[in-house]
Amino acid sequence: MKKRLTSFLLAACMMLPLSASAWAAEHPQMEGEEDVTLQPSYGVRSKQSGSNGTLIVTLDPGHGGKDSGATEEWNGTTAMEKDINLKIALACREELSKYAGVKVYMTRDDDTFLELSDRVRYAQSVNAELMVSMHINSSDNSSAQGELVIVPNGNYRPELLEESKKTASRVLSNLESLGLRNRGYLQRNSSENTYPDGSKADYYSILRNSTMANIPSMIIEHAFISNYNDYTKYLSSDDMIQKMGQADAKAIVAAYHLHLKSNNSAASKGDAPFEDIYTTDWYYAPVVFAYQHSLMTGTSDSTFSPQDTLTRAMAVQTLYNYSGKPETADSNRFSDVKQGDWYCKAVSWAAENGVTAGTSETTFSPNDLVTREQFAALLYRFKNGQQTQCSLDAFADANDVSDWAKDAVKWAVNNKILSGSKMNDGTLMLLPRSGATRAETAVMLERMVENVK
Ligand SMILES: [Zn+2]
């Protein structure tokens, strides 16, 4: 029997039908409204604090088990959405497995039934930073065809919508280049649910609960199972299903600047043993320089963690390395630095030589993060830098430089150790109070070695 849904024209497989009961009978899981809403949470990770820069993605093949999703009988076979969704997600995972810096979890990788809210709970449990739900569309208007991506309404935590769109915009264009008609974004408000700030919640459970869990999310509707052309060209061919999954994966790859594991990796070049830096990275050469000159080591045997922010312990260890690790009097007086800590000698040396004092008489705060102006000040003291009249007027945020750091920052700019960052609108910024990333640190060290004799 041909299964059809009573719904709006262009009904996404998860859209509210004119007759809710008819829809519910067909799609027990499709009610976005009635599903539970999770408690708000802030997630375990944030984009900036990822300890090793690995992106965690949850792929969610829609429906499964007793819930077939949209079905359609074509040429004597019944096509089921749940099977196609799973194939797309598996192809997406397979493609992503070729890239470094990404870990993929799937809500299901076989024909299993899962509640909608449990899919988001699972994403939460793996600390997902992106939730991508895979679906196929259906409409009782058999001429409706093409792809669309449902994204959060942006009413609550609008930054999640912005983050979702980085991937979703590329999904739309990648699928379009396979020949699918691009129907763009879809957003839909709940009529009864609200977010904690009182704004209209998202209608779709996956998006609503991902937003509550502080995870950027999207639902990709790849093609219409109810359209003969979409079905024959895209959904009846394993090759095209594979290509759609790869298109989704490549959108994530582009949005998060992922790199292929082989060929391009530093490890394969023998320059440095790190799997998370690449010859195409702007900081590649300085990181190799810092490593080969024993100024910086990895955060593990195989990782450099270029986007991690420098800590005070890392900073003094780096300068101690640069000095050739001289003997110290082991005069450590800080209660938060223990004999045997990897940075203990460096801290003693830094205090003995006036490179840096503690954060108080008795504390060093080794895990405190170092800002760009603080690192400039460290280098300035370390090099016994001379005052310069160099002007900071070229930088739009020159006034953000702390008074105590002005001489050091001028010295660093004068010696081209700090050159500022060009923003999208063309302005040049020093970002003095932003954390110095390990990549930026390597760049500043290389320039200091080259420019300050
Ligand atoms: Zn669906």
Residues whose N, C-alpha, C, O or C-beta is under 5 A from the ligand:
A	BS01	ZN	C13 G62 G69 H135 I136
